[in-house]
Amino acid sequence: LQMAQNVAQSTVKGGTAEGSAGGWRNHYYLQNRTYVRKIEQRCLREVGWKLIGAETGTHFLFDLQRDPEEEFNLFSLPQDEMPQRHERLPGEAVAIAEGMAQRMKERADSLSDAKGVEIAARVLESVGQVGR
């Protein structure tokens, strides 16, 4: 376990996990290409939240504290289908998705991940449309 805590970069199912060493990391940045359809995806996982962006324009936002099974995609779930435990959304989800997408873009840029920057920009554009 101590060795795992000291690793700042590791391979995770064909992608890379990024974060700062020492205890629980503040975030993970993951690069992924789906197995069958070869769709490029990027993920930012923070304490309590997960944002997944895809080059296809299908994005996902999960509140991991209230929905640990990742059943409700808050990025696209209509308000009338929102479960009772998510009553504070979607307003907060829009702000969270926007902040996470910006951090995803910054992380991709710092890693010279051009596809990640492109995907994060698409997520930011989609967040802007959801927030209107």
Disulfide bonds with the S-S distance in Angstrom:
none
